[in-house]
């Protein structure tokens, strides 16, 4: 339901922008418009994938650092005396 309301709000913003900018015709058959729609639709997925990839790499580096510390310090085993 929230997604439907969000898309309706975005449509209303576009209509308001078109009225202010005096845009009379927006053709969805125009290749530039279609390319812009595809690129705009892909951007959230691209940035989400890049974010997930970087978080995965950072988590892997943390795990490797913890393993390295356990290998180097044989006597402590995580206890603080």
Rosetta blueprint (number, residue, H / E / L):
1 X L
2 X H
3 X H
4 X H
5 X H
6 X H
7 X H
8 X H
9 X H
10 X H
11 X H
12 X H
13 X H
14 X H
15 X H
16 X H
17 X H
18 X H
19 X H
20 X H
21 X L
22 X L
23 X L
24 X L
25 X L
26 X L
27 X L
28 X L
29 X L
30 X L
31 X H
32 X H
33 X H
34 X H
35 X H
36 X H
37 X H
38 X H
39 X H
40 X H
41 X H
42 X H
43 X H
44 X H
45 X H
46 X H
47 X H
48 X H
49 X H
50 X H
51 X H
52 X H
53 X H
54 X H
55 X H
56 X H
57 X H
58 X H
59 X H
60 X H
61 X H
62 X H
63 X H
64 X H
65 X H
66 X H
67 X H
68 X H
69 X H
70 X H
71 X H
72 X H
73 X L
74 X L
75 X L
76 X L
77 X L
78 X L
79 X L
80 X L
81 X L
